[in-house]
Amino acid sequence: MWWEILPSAGIVFAALLAPHGAYWALNKLTHNGKSCARDWRDGPHFEDYTLYLRDIRLTGSEYVPRGLESIPDLKD
């Protein structure tokens, strides 16, 4: 009858739910539960962060873009 499909449906449901549970457990273990946390010292964001720090160091503001005239000349 109709209840004969319940074991198969349970197996399919568990197989579809397993990756979500594994991701949740690994996220808790590796990122302390912060799913959107960024590590600025590693990965593709590192170059953006170094440019961000360069802009602050050279111009004093990361929001106001300035050109090459803002970089001081080195005197030999």
C-alpha positions in Angstrom: 0.0 0.0 0.0 1.0 3.6 0.3 3.1 3.2 3.5 5.5 1.0 1.6 7.2 4.1 0.2 7.9 5.6 3.6 11.3 3.8 4.1 12.5 4.8 0.7 11.3 8.4 1.2 13.1 8.5 4.5 16.4 7.3 2.9 16.1 9.9 0.2 15.2 12.7 2.7 18.2 11.7 4.9 20.5 11.7 1.8 19.4 15.1 0.8 19.7 16.5 4.3 23.2 15.1 5.0 25.2 17.7 3.1 23.4 20.6 4.9 24.2 19.0 8.2 27.8 18.4 7.3 28.2 22.0 6.2 26.7 23.3 9.4 29.0 21.1 11.5 32.1 22.2 9.5 31.1 25.8 9.7 30.8 25.6 13.5 34.1 23.9 13.7 36.2 26.0 11.4 34.5 29.5 11.3 33.0 29.6 14.8 29.5 29.7 13.3 30.1 32.9 11.3 29.0 32.0 7.8 29.9 35.3 6.3 33.2 35.9 8.1 36.1 37.1 5.9 39.7 36.3 6.5 41.5 39.3 5.1 44.9 37.7 5.4 44.2 34.9 3.0 42.4 34.3 -0.2 41.2 36.6 -3.0 40.4 39.5 -0.6 44.0 39.9 0.5 45.0 42.1 -2.5 41.9 44.3 -1.9 42.8 44.7 1.7 46.4 45.7 1.0 45.2 48.3 -1.5 42.7 49.6 1.1 45.6 50.0 3.6 47.7 51.7 0.9 45.0 54.2 0.2 44.7 55.0 3.9 48.4 55.4 4.3 48.9 57.6 1.2 45.8 59.8 1.1 44.5 59.6 4.7 41.1 58.4 3.5 39.9 55.2 1.8 36.8 56.9 0.4 38.3 59.9 -1.4 40.2 58.7 -4.5 43.3 60.6 -5.5 45.7 60.1 -8.3 49.4 59.8 -8.6 49.9 63.4 -7.4 49.1 62.3 -3.9 52.0 60.0 -3.7 55.1 61.8 -2.3 58.3 61.9 -4.4 61.3 60.2 -3.0 64.3 62.5 -2.7 67.7 60.8 -3.4 
